[in-house]
Amino acid sequence: MRLRTLRFCIVVYALLYFGNKVEAQCPGGASPLTATYSTSEHINFGDASSTYNFPQFNPALGTLLQVDIQATINGEAVDFLENNLNTSTAYTVQAVRYDSIFGPSLVPALAATSTKNYGPFVLGASDNLGVPNFSGPDFIQLGPDVLPNNKILSQSFNKNKDLLPYVGTGNVSFNYKSSARAIITGSANNTNTIAASTDITMEITYTYCAVSLLPIENLQFNAKKDQGRNVKVNWVKQKEQANIIYEVQVSTDGKVFQAVNTVPSKVISGEAQTNYEYLYSVPDGISGNVLFRLKQTQFSGAVDYSDIISVIINLNDKKSLGISVFPNPARQDIYLQFSSVPNSTLIVSLINSVGQLVENIRLNGNSETVKISLKRQYEAGVYFINVKNTITGEQTTSRILIR
């Protein structure tokens, strides 16, 4: 098997008519875009196996709608046949060519069989006592002939389960196999060799709706892994206005995004710089790239999306108590925001910078946001808040500055 690292080109069009026509409209009535990657190879022998690597669809480009795979195959075959009998013999020959492509969601594999028939014809008695010398009246060359002739193998995907392997920032691989055989009738006492060559062009086309990005000078959006299976999402908006709704969206496939948190604008009137933070706990059983984006809906109804941030979650990551602490810095009133309602008694410990316990609080975790009022105003400095769930034993520690 040969592994090829391919050069590729990207071609962007307004609408795709490749295989099956894509009947889709993107948000705002925009037409879908396409990105096409292509490679070609000449193979000088009959039985071959090649691997072609193409980039996956980067979810930062938008939402993937359809994947189209197409391979165009042209070949040439020549067959050499010699009769080894000491008597003249009539033969027929069928040259057979098999081509197949294996890859993600290609079930069954793309496959084609091409044939070329020769004969009947008569070969003379062996002129070399049954030892082939590939010459004389007992020998014939059949071809070269085109086999196959512009054979096209293609497949289109638009279902979520089929698109999933094509979304990411790595590569997607396809394996191409070809072989040639001769089916001979007349006598088994013969010597036969078939040779073939191949020219193959393979393409993959992604059809997608592009995201509408918020101007970079207006929004800073980020998502990064926190403790366990928690992801801390935060964004800063410059010159924020009133009547804006933010929606944190999550996807595991780059196609379907689900809202996990909705936040109204903090601004009542005028403009101001605002800062938001949200802690999301990735459900058990999910691993790999988890994608985050921010949807902004303005008072006029106009919708924009942030860029997409990918966070890697490992299957063996343990779920921890998802919590964020605000404001930070704080004085006596501190708020704990949980990724989900704990529904348990919580023990909250305030620890100073030298590891001394300065305050211990028991409270009911019956809502996503819990307010803590410290017993007194502590000396300004760095402290740590440890929160423990008394039922599950989960706990987490956050750093906070008291001023």
C-alpha positions in Angstrom: 0.0 0.0 0.0 1.2 3.5 -0.8 0.3 6.5 1.3 0.1 9.7 -0.6 0.2 13.2 0.9 -1.8 15.2 -1.6 -1.6 18.6 -2.9 -5.0 20.1 -3.1 -6.8 23.2 -4.2 -9.9 24.9 -2.7 -12.5 26.3 -5.1 -15.4 28.4 -3.7 -18.6 28.8 -5.7 -22.0 30.3 -5.0 -24.0 27.1 -5.3 -23.1 23.4 -5.8 -24.5 21.2 -8.6 -22.3 18.2 -7.9 -24.0 14.8 -7.9 -27.2 15.7 -6.2 -28.3 19.3 -6.3 -28.3 20.9 -2.8 -31.7 22.4 -2.1 -30.9 24.6 0.9 -31.0 28.2 1.9 -28.6 29.6 4.5 -29.6 32.1 7.2 -30.6 35.5 5.7 -31.4 33.8 2.3 -27.7 33.4 1.4 -26.8 30.6 -1.0 -24.6 27.7 0.2 -20.9 27.8 -0.5 -18.6 24.9 -1.5 -15.0 23.9 -0.9 -13.5 21.3 -3.3 -10.3 19.3 -2.8 -8.9 17.3 -5.7 -6.0 15.0 -6.5 -4.9 12.9 -9.5 -2.5 9.9 -9.8 -1.1 7.7 -12.5 -0.6 4.0 -11.5 1.6 1.9 -13.8 0.6 -1.6 -12.7 -2.6 -3.6 -12.4 -3.1 -4.5 -8.8 -2.8 -1.3 -6.7 -3.7 0.2 -3.4 -3.4 3.9 -2.7 -4.5 6.1 0.2 -5.7 9.6 -0.4 -5.9 12.1 2.5 -8.2 15.2 2.3 -8.7 17.9 4.9 -11.8 17.6 7.0 -14.4 20.4 6.9 -13.3 23.0 9.4 -16.4 23.9 11.5 -15.0 27.4 11.8 -16.1 27.9 8.2 -19.8 27.4 9.0 -22.4 24.6 9.1 -21.8 21.5 6.8 -24.8 20.6 4.7 -23.5 17.9 2.3 -20.4 16.0 1.3 -19.9 14.8 -2.3 -17.3 12.2 -3.2 -16.4 11.5 -6.9 -13.7 9.5 -8.5 -13.1 9.4 -12.3 -11.1 6.4 -13.4 -9.5 5.7 -16.8 -7.4 2.6 -17.4 -5.6 0.5 -20.0 -5.3 -3.2 -20.1 -3.3 -5.6 -22.3 -3.4 -9.4 -22.1 -0.7 -11.9 -23.2 -1.9 -15.5 -23.9 0.1 -18.5 -25.0 -1.2 -22.0 -25.8 0.9 -24.7 -24.1 -0.8 -27.7 -25.8 0.7 -29.6 -28.6 -2.5 -29.2 -30.6 -4.3 -26.1 -31.9 -6.9 -24.8 -29.4 -9.8 -22.3 -29.6 -9.9 -19.7 -26.8 -12.1 -16.8 -25.6 -10.8 -14.3 -23.1 -12.7 -11.8 -20.9 -10.5 -9.1 -19.4 -12.0 -8.0 -16.1 -11.1 -4.8 -14.2 -12.2 -4.2 -10.5 -12.1 -0.7 -8.9 -13.2 0.1 -5.4 -13.0 3.0 -2.9 -13.3 2.7 0.8 -13.8 5.6 3.2 -16.0 7.1 6.0 -19.7 6.6 5.5 -19.1 4.7 2.2 -21.2 1.6 3.1 -21.0 -0.3 0.9 -17.8 0.8 -0.7 -17.9 2.5 -4.1 -17.2 -0.2 -6.6 -17.2 -0.9 -10.3 -16.4 -3.8 -12.6 -15.4 -3.3 -16.3 -15.0 -6.0 -18.9 -13.6 -6.5 -22.4 -14.3 -9.6 -24.4 -12.0 -11.2 -27.0 -12.5 -14.2 -29.3 -13.2 -16.9 -30.1 -9.8 -17.3 -31.8 -7.5 -20.3 -32.4 -3.9 -20.5 -31.2 -1.6 -22.9 -32.9 0.2 -25.8 -31.2 3.0 -25.0 -28.8 6.2 -24.3 -30.7 8.4 -24.7 -27.7 7.4 -28.0 -26.2 5.0 -26.3 -23.8 7.5 -23.8 -22.5 6.1 -20.3 -23.1 8.3 -17.9 -25.1 5.5 -15.4 -25.9 6.0 -15.5 -29.7 4.9 -17.6 -32.7 1.5 -19.0 -33.8 0.7 -20.3 -30.3 0.8 -16.7 -28.9 -1.5 -13.7 -29.0 -1.5 -10.2 -27.6 -4.9 -8.7 -26.8 -4.9 -4.9 -26.6 -3.9 -2.5 -25.2 -7.5 -1.4 -24.9 -9.1 1.3 -22.7 -10.5 -0.4 -19.6 -12.3 1.3 -17.9 -13.3 4.3 -20.0 -14.1 7.4 -17.9 -15.7 5.4 -15.1 -17.3 7.6 -12.5 -17.8 6.5 -8.9 -19.7 9.0 -6.7 -21.7 9.3 -3.5 -23.4 12.2 -1.6 -24.1 12.5 2.1 -26.4 14.9 3.9 -27.5 13.0 7.0 -25.9 14.0 10.2 -24.5 10.5 11.1 -22.8 10.4 7.7 -21.4 13.9 7.8 -19.9 13.5 11.3 -16.6 11.8 10.2 -15.9 14.7 7.8 -16.1 17.5 10.4 -12.9 18.6 12.2 -9.5 20.0 11.8 -7.7 16.8 10.8 -7.8 14.6 7.7 -10.2 12.2 6.2 -8.7 9.2 4.3 -9.9 7.1 1.4 -8.3 3.8 0.2 -8.4 3.0 -3.5 -7.9 -0.6 -4.7 -7.7 -1.9 -8.3 -7.0 -5.3 -9.8 -7.2 -6.9 -13.3 -7.9 -10.6 -14.1 -8.4 -12.6 -17.3 -11.2 -15.3 -17.5 -10.1 -17.8 -20.1 -12.1 -20.6 -21.8 -10.6 -23.2 -24.1 -7.9 -24.9 -22.1 -6.4 -24.6 -18.7 -3.0 -25.5 -20.1 -1.9 -22.0 -21.1 0.3 -19.1 -19.9 -1.5 -15.8 -19.3 -0.4 -12.4 -18.1 -2.5 -9.3 -17.9 -1.1 -5.8 -17.3 -3.1 -2.6 -16.5 -2.5 1.0 -15.8 -4.7 3.6 -14.2 -5.3 7.3 -14.2 -7.6 8.4 -11.3 -8.8 11.8 -10.2 -10.6 12.0 -6.9 -12.5 14.9 -5.5 -14.3 15.7 -2.3 -16.7 18.7 -2.1 -18.1 20.3 1.1 -21.3 22.3 0.8 -21.9 24.6 3.7 -23.5 27.7 5.1 -20.9 30.3 6.1 -21.2 31.8 9.6 -21.7 35.5 10.0 -18.9 36.6 12.3 -19.2 39.4 14.8 -16.7 42.2 14.1 -13.5 41.3 15.9 -13.2 44.7 17.4 -16.6 44.3 19.1 -16.3 40.9 20.6 -13.7 38.7 22.3 -15.1 35.2 22.7 -13.3 32.3 24.3 -13.9 28.8 25.6 -11.3 26.7 27.4 -11.3 23.5 29.4 -11.6 23.9 33.2 -11.6 21.1 35.8 -12.8 17.7 34.8 -15.5 17.9 32.1 -16.2 21.6 32.6 -15.6 24.2 30.0 -15.4 27.9 30.9 -16.9 30.2 28.4 -16.4 33.9 28.5 -16.8 36.9 26.2 -16.1 40.6 26.4 -18.2 43.0 24.3 -17.0 46.5 23.4 -19.6 49.2 23.1 -22.5 46.9 24.0 -26.0 48.3 23.7 -29.3 47.5 25.4 -31.8 44.8 24.2 -29.2 42.3 23.0 -29.7 38.6 23.7 -26.6 36.2 23.9 -26.9 32.5 23.4 -24.1 30.1 24.2 -24.3 27.2 21.7 -22.6 23.8 21.8 -22.1 21.1 19.1 -20.4 17.8 18.9 -20.6 17.4 15.1 -20.1 20.9 13.7 -23.6 20.7 12.1 -26.2 20.9 14.8 -25.6 23.6 17.6 -27.8 23.5 20.7 -28.4 26.4 23.0 -27.1 25.7 26.6 -27.4 29.2 28.1 -29.2 32.5 27.3 -28.0 35.8 28.7 -29.6 39.3 28.2 -27.4 42.3 27.8 -26.2 44.0 31.0 -26.6 47.4 29.4 -29.8 49.3 30.2 -29.0 52.4 28.1 -26.2 53.9 26.1 -23.0 51.9 25.5 -20.6 50.1 27.8 -17.9 47.4 27.8 -19.3 44.2 29.4 -17.8 40.9 30.5 -19.7 37.6 30.7 -18.7 34.2 32.0 -20.5 30.8 31.9 -19.4 27.3 33.0 -20.7 24.4 30.9 -20.4 20.8 32.1 -20.0 18.4 29.2 -22.3 15.4 29.6 -20.8 12.0 30.3 -20.1 9.8 27.3 -19.1 12.7 25.1 -15.5 12.9 24.0 -13.3 14.5 21.3 -13.8 18.0 19.9 -16.7 19.9 21.5 -17.5 23.1 19.6 -18.6 26.4 21.2 -20.0 29.5 19.6 -21.9 32.6 20.6 -25.1 33.7 19.0 -26.1 37.4 19.2 -29.6 38.6 18.5 -30.1 42.3 18.3 -33.4 44.2 19.1 -34.0 44.5 15.3 -33.9 40.7 15.1 -30.6 40.6 13.3 -28.5 37.5 14.2 -24.7 37.2 14.2 -22.4 34.4 15.3 -19.0 34.4 16.9 -16.1 32.3 15.6 -16.2 28.7 16.7 -13.9 27.5 19.5 -13.0 23.8 19.8 -12.3 22.2 23.2 -11.0 18.6 23.5 -12.7 16.5 26.1 -11.2 13.1 27.0 -13.5 10.1 27.6 -11.9 9.4 30.9 -12.3 13.0 32.2 -14.2 12.9 35.5 -17.2 15.1 36.0 -16.4 17.7 38.6 -18.6 20.3 40.4 -19.0 22.9 37.7 -18.8 26.3 39.3 -17.8 29.9 38.6 -17.3 32.6 41.2 -18.2 36.3 40.7 -17.6 39.1 41.1 -13.9 38.7 41.2 -12.5 40.8 42.9 -15.2 40.7 45.6 -15.9 42.3 49.0 -18.4 40.5 51.3 -21.0 39.3 48.9 -19.9 36.5 46.6 -22.0 34.6 44.1 -21.5 30.9 43.0 -22.9 29.9 39.6 -23.2 26.2 39.0 -23.4 24.5 35.6 -26.4 22.6 36.9 -28.5 22.7 40.1 -26.6 20.7 42.7 -29.7 19.7 44.6 -27.6 19.0 47.6 -26.2 20.5 50.8 -22.9 22.3 50.0 -20.0 23.0 52.2 -18.2 26.2 51.2 -14.8 26.9 52.7 -12.9 30.2 52.4 -9.1 29.6 52.7 -6.5 32.3 52.9 -3.2 32.4 50.9 -1.3 30.5 53.5 -3.8 27.6 53.6 -5.7 28.6 56.8 -9.5 28.0 56.9 -11.0 31.4 57.7 -14.7 30.6 57.2 -16.9 27.6 56.7 -20.5 27.8 55.4 -23.2 25.2 54.8 -25.9 26.1 52.3 -28.6 24.5 50.2 -27.7 24.1 46.5 -31.2 24.4 45.2 -30.6 26.8 42.3 -27.9 27.5 39.7 -26.8 30.7 41.4 -26.2 30.9 45.2 -25.3 34.1 47.1 -22.8 34.0 50.0 -22.4 36.8 52.5 -19.2 36.5 54.4 -19.4 37.1 58.1 -17.0 40.0 58.0 -14.8 42.0 55.7 -11.5 40.2 55.4 -8.1 41.6 54.8 -7.5 42.3 51.1 -5.6 39.6 49.3 -5.8 36.3 47.5 -8.2 33.6 48.8 -9.5 30.3 47.7 -13.1 29.1 47.8 -13.6 25.3 48.0 -17.1 24.0 47.4 -18.0 20.4 48.2 -21.2 18.5 47.3 -22.0 16.4 50.4 -24.0 13.8 48.4 -21.7 13.1 45.4 -18.4 14.1 47.1 -17.6 16.3 44.0 -15.6 19.4 44.9 -13.8 22.2 43.2 -11.6 25.1 44.3 -11.6 28.6 42.8 -9.2 31.5 43.3 -10.7 34.9 44.3 -9.3 38.3 45.1 -10.9 40.1 48.1 -10.4 43.8 48.3 
